[in-house]
Amino acid sequence: MNNTTTRQVIIIGHGNEALNAAIVMASLDKPVTLIGQADDISATLDHYRFERQLLSLWDLYTKEQKIRVFAHITPVQEGDCFASLCQADFDRAVIWVFMDMLTEAQLAELPQLLTSPHQQIILSGLTQIGQAHDLAQQFYSHWVYYFPLTFMKDGANFSSMLHPDVVLIGEKTPNSYTHSQELLFFIRHAEQHSVADITTVEFSRASLMTMLATRISFMNEMARLADSMGVDIQRVQQMMGLDKRIGKDFLAAGWGFGGRALPAELKGLIDTFADNQVSNVLIEAVQVINEDQKELIFRKFWRHFDGFIDGKTVVVWGAGYRNGTGRTTHSAIHPLLKLLWSYQIKTLVFATNTAFELNQLYGDTPLFGIIDNPYQSLAHADGLFIINWSELQPPNIDYLNQVAVPIFDAKNVISQADTERLVGDYYGIGRGKKV
C-alpha cells in the first residue's frame, strides 16, 4: 500500500467521536472531509460547547478548509455522489466510518459504494459483537480495520485522542495495520496497544467496558452494606486500591454510571448473550443495580423528612453523567428530577456545563430553574442534592454551615474531613448518616 501523510481522510458520522477524529486528522495536516447530517453536526457542537478546545479547533480548521463538511450520508440520489465527491476521491482516500452514527440501511449501502480492492476503511463505534466483522467481510478491500475509541473521555476528548491509554485494533487481513498511517499514529502515542482479528477486538472492547461497569456496580452494592454498618466506603475503596491486582480506578461509589458508552455496551452484551442462547446473570445484575442506584439518593431524602416532602424547594449541584462533561445522557439527574416533580418540589439546578442541554429538555417545566451560582437560593432551600461537582474549588463548607441545609451527596463529593466540619445533616453513598 502506498500511504502518504497528505492522503485524504473521509469521515462518515456526526457525533462527538467523529468530530474529534476530524480535528485530530486535520491537526496532522491531512485533508479531511466530514460527511454527516447538518442538523446532527450542529447539535453535537451545541451539546459540546463546554469543550472550548473542540469548538475553537473546529472553527479554525473549517474556516481554513482543512475540514470540509458535506451534509449528506447516502449517495443514492442522482448526481449526489456523497455531495458531489467523485468515486475517484473515495478510491484515493482513507474512509473512516462511525457505525453507530448510521442507520442499518446506510451501513448496508457502504459496501456498494466503496468497491475498490485497495481502499483503506476504518470502522469505529459501539456496536453489537460481530457487526463490525460482518460489515468488514462485505467490502472488496482487504484493508479494513476496526478501531474502537474506548479511550475517549468526555471533557477531555481531544487530549485523550492525542494520548490514548489503550489502543485496540482489529484487522480483516493479518499484519496489515502497518500500512495505515492513521492507525500507526494512535499506536505511537498510546501507552498500550494490541492488534488482533476484528471479532476478538469487538469482544475485548465489550469485555473491557463491561468490566468497568461491573466494578462501579460492585462498589455501589458494597456501599449499601457500608451504610447499614456505619462504615465509610471511601476508606474501603482507598484500601482496596492499594492492592495492585485491583488498582484504584473505577472504585468510587456514587449514583452509578451514565453516558452513552457504558449503558449501550451493557445492553448490547446482554443482547449478544441472548442471541447466542448463553445464560447471563452477572451482567444483568450490574444493569439492575445501576438503575436502582440512581434513585437511592432520593430515598434518603424521602426518609429524612419522613415522607413529608410535598411542595418543598431543593437545590441540585451538577447534572452531567460524570465530572467535567456537558452531557446528561443516563445521568441520575433525570430520574431525580422526575421523582421530585411528582411531589411538586421546586428544583433549582447549578450546572454550568450542562445548562444548555437541561434547558432544551426541561426549560418549559414550571418547577425547573437554572441558577448561576451554586450557593444561590440555598438559604431558602429545604435540601441540597449533589450529582457531581466540576468546579475548580471544593464546596465552601463555611457557607454550607451558615445555611445548615441537609445535604444529599450522590457522588460523595464532600471529603471525609469536611463532613466532620458540617453542622447540618449529611447523607452520602456508603458513608452512613451524619447528624
N, C-alpha and C positions, 0 to 999 in steps of 0.2 A: 504493500500500500504506500502511496505517495502522499504523506501528510505534510502540510506546512502550517506555520503559525498564522498565516493570513487566510486560511480556508474558512469559508463562511459557515456559521452555525445557525441553523434554523430551529427555533424552539417553538413547540406547539403546546400551548397551555396559557392559563390566565391567572393562576394562583400565586401566592407568595413565593413558593419554591421556584416557579418558572421565571418570575421577575428577577429574583436574586441570581438565578443561573445566568440570565441575560446580562445582568450587571457585571458578574464575575468574568464572563467571556469577553465583554466589551473592555473591561479593565486590562485584559491580556492582548488588546489591540486586534481582536478578531471581529470582523463584521458580523453583526447579529441581526437576524430577522425574527421578531416575535409574532406568532400567529395566534390570535385568540379573539373572543368576542369583546368588542369595545366596552360595553357596559360592565362586563365582568372584570376587565382590567382596571377600569375606573373605580369599581367597588373595592378591589383589592388595595389600590393606592389610598382610598379613603380610610379603609379599616386599619391600614398600617401607617397612618400619618404620624404616629408617635415615634416611628423609626426614622429620625431625621436623616441619617446617613443613606438609607434606602431611597428616600424621596429626592435628596439633593443629587445623588449619583444618577438616578433615573432621569431627572430633569436635564442634567448635564449631557448624558450620553444620547438622549433622544434629540436634544437641540443640535448636537454635533453630528447627528445621523449615524453615530456608532451603533445605535439600536434603532431599527426601523420597525414600526408596528403596523401590521395588517390585520384588520378586523374581520377576518374570515377564517373558518376552520376547514370547511369541506370544499373540494374543487369540482363539485358535480355540476354547478351552473355553467352554461355555455360561456366561454370566454373568461371565466373567472380564474381558473387555474391557480388557486391559492393567491387571490388578489393580484393577478397579472404576473406572478412569478412563473417562469417557463420551466419545463421539465428538465432542461439542462442545468438550471440552478439547483434543483434537487439532487441531480446526479453528482454535482461537484461539491455539495455541501455535506456537513455533518448534521443529521437530523436528531433532535433531542425531543422526545415525546413524553409529556407528563400524562400518564394513562388515566389517573383518577380525575383529571380535568376534562375528559372527553366522554361522550356517550358511547354505548356499545356499538351503535350504528357508525359513529365516526371512527372508532377503532377498527371496525371491520373494513372500512374504505381504505385505510392506510396501505395495506399490502398491495392493493390495486394501483395505488399511485406511486409508491416507492418500489420500482421494479428493477432498478439497476443492481446487478450482482456485486458491484464494487462499492456500494453505498455503505457508509458507517451510520448506524442507528443506535442511539442510546435511549433506553426506556427507563423511566423513573415513575415513582408514585406508589402509594399504599394500595395494593390490590390483593385479592384472594390468592393464596398459594397456587401456583400453576398457571395463572393468567398471563404473566409475562413470558413464561416459557412457551405457551401455546401461541401467543402472538408472534414471538421471535421465529417460530418454525414456519410461519406463513410468508415471511419475507424471502425473496430470492437470495439476498445477500447473506454471506457467512459472517459478516462483520457487525453482528448485533450484540448489544450488551444490556444488562440490567444493572442499574445504579441507584439503589435506594438511598435517599438523603436522610438517614436516621440521625445524623449528627447535627441537624439544624436546630437552632434554639431561638424561639420567639423572643424578641427583644435584642437579639444579637445575631440575626440571621446572616448578614454579610460576613462578619468576622468568623462565625462558625463554619461558613463555607470555605473561607480562605485557610483556616487552620482546623480541619476536622479531627475529631478524636479517633474515630474508626471508619475506614472506608471499606465497603464490601462491593465487589464487582463480580457480576455473573456474565459468563461468556457463552455464546452459541457455539463458537469454534474455540477449542482449547488453545491457550497461549497466544491468542490474537490481540489481547488488550494492549500489548506493547506497541501496536500500530495506531493507537488512539492518543493523540497529543493531549486531548481534553482530559481523558481519564488519568493519564500519567501525571498531569498537573496536580490533581487531587491526591494521588498516591504520594507524590513527593512531599506534599505539605501535611500529610496525615501522620498522627502519632503511631497508628497501627493500620494495617490493611490486610485483606485476604481476598483471594481470587478463586472461584470455583465455577461449576456449571450454574446455569440460571436458576433451576429449581432449588438447588442447595442454598443459594443466596436468598431466594424468596423465603425458604423455610427458616433460615438463620435470622433474617430480618424479623419475621413473625415471632420467633422464639425469643429474640433479644428484647423486643418491645413488650412482649407479654410478661417476661421475667421482671422488667421494671415495674409494670403494673401490679404484679404479684407481690413484690416487695412492699409497695405502698399499702396495698390492702392488708397484708400481714401485719404491718406496724399499726394500722388503724384498728384491726381486731385486738391486738395486744393493748392498745391504748384504752379500749373499753374495759378490759380487765384491770388495767392500772387505775382507772377512775374509781372502780369499786373497792380497790385495796389501798388507796391512798399513796400510790407510787407515782413519781414523776417520770413519764415516759421519755422526756428529753434526756434525763440522766441515763436511762436504759439504752437509748439509741447511741449516746456517746460511748458507753462501754462496749456495745456491740460493734461499733465502728473501729475499735482498737484491734479487733481480730482481722488479720489480712485476708482470711478466707471469705469474709463478709464485706469488709470495706464500709465506708461511712456514707456513701451516696444513696439516695432514694430510701432513707430510713426515717424521714421526718413524718410523724403523724399529723393529720390535718383533716380537711374535709374530703379528701380523695383526689383523684386525678381527673383532669379535664382535657380541653384542647380537641383538636381534630384527630391526631395520630393515634394515641393510646386507645380511646374508646372504639375507633374504627378498626384498629388492629385486633382488639379483643373480639369484636363482633365477627370479623372475617375469619378468625381462627376457630371460633365456635361453629360457624357455618361449615368450615372445612372438615371439622370432626364429624359433623352430622352427615355431610355429603359422602364421607368415606366410611360411614357406619361404625365409627370408633367411639366408645363411651368416653365421656368427659365430665368430671366432677369438679376438679380444682379450678379450671378457668371460668366456668360458670359461677362458681362461688366468689371468685375475685370480682366479677362483674356485679353480683348481688351486693357484696359488701360495699363496693364503691358507691353504688346508687343510694344505699341506705345511709352511708356516712354523710352525704350531703344534707340530710335532714336532721342529723344528730344535734347540731348547734341550736337549731330551732327548738328541739325538745328540751334542751337545757334552759332556754329562755322561758318556755311554757311552764316548766316546773318551778322556776324561780318565782314566778308570780302566781303559782297555784292555779294556773289556767285563766286567771282574770287579766287578760291581755287586750281585750277589745278596745279599739279606739286610741291606743297609745301611739307615741311617736318614737321612732328609733333612727339612729344614725348608722350608716353602713360604710366602713372603710374598705375600699378595694372591690374589684369585680372581675378581674382577669382570671383565667384558669391557672396562671402561675405569675409570680412576681416579674415585673418588667414588660409584660406583654400588653397589647391593646386589644386582645381578643377575649371574648367571654364564652366561647364555644364549650359547652358541657361544664361550665363553671357552676359552683354552688350558689352563685348569686341568683340564678333563675328559679330553682325550687324555693329558695329562701324568700324571695320577693312574693311569689305566688302564695306561699303559706301566710306571710304577714298580711297581705292584702285580703285574704279570706277572713281575717279578723278586723278589717277596716283600720289597719295600722298604717300611719303615715311613714314613708321611708325616704330619708334624705341621704343620698349617696355621694361620697367623695371618691372619685375615681378618674384622675386626670387622663390617663392613657385610654380608658375605655368609654369616656363620656360620649363620644361621637356614636359609638355602636349602641350604647344604652338609650340615648335619645331617639335613635332610629326605632328601637324596639318598644320603648315604654314612654316616649315623650308625651303621648296623649293620655296617659293614665293619671287620673286626678290625685292618687295617693303617692305618686312618684315625683321626686325632685332631685336635681343635681346641685351640690354645694361646692364652692371653690376652695374652701379651707377646711381641713379635717376637724378643726375644733369649733367650726361654725355650728350653732344650734345645739351643741352638746349640753349647755346649761339648762335647756328646756326639754331634753330628751329623756325617755324612760329607760333606754338601753343603748349600748354601743356594740354592734357586730363588726368583727374584723375578719374579712375574707382573705385579704393579703395586704401587704404594705410594701410599696415600691419607692417610697421617699428615701432620700439620702440619709436623713437623720432619723433615729428611732423615735417612737412615740414619746411625747412630752408627759412624763409621769407627774410632774408637779402640777400641770394644768388638769390632768385627769383626776388628781386628788382634790382639786378645788371644786369640781362638779360632782365627784363621787358617784358617777353613773355606773351601774352594773355593766360589766364587760363580758362579752361572749366571743372568745377568741378562737376562730375556726382553724387558724393556721399556727397557733402557738407563737405569735409574733412577739409578744411581750416576754422578755427574758425571765428566767427564774429569779434573778436578783431583783428585777423591777416588780415582779408580782409581790415580793415581800414588802416592798415600799407602798403598794397600793392600799388606800384606806377603804375603798369600796369593794363590792363583791366582784370576784373574778372567776370565770369558768373557761378553761381551755379544753384541749383534747388530750385525754390521758394524763391530766395533771390534778385530778381531784377538784375540790371546791375550795376557794379561798374566801372566807368571810370574816 
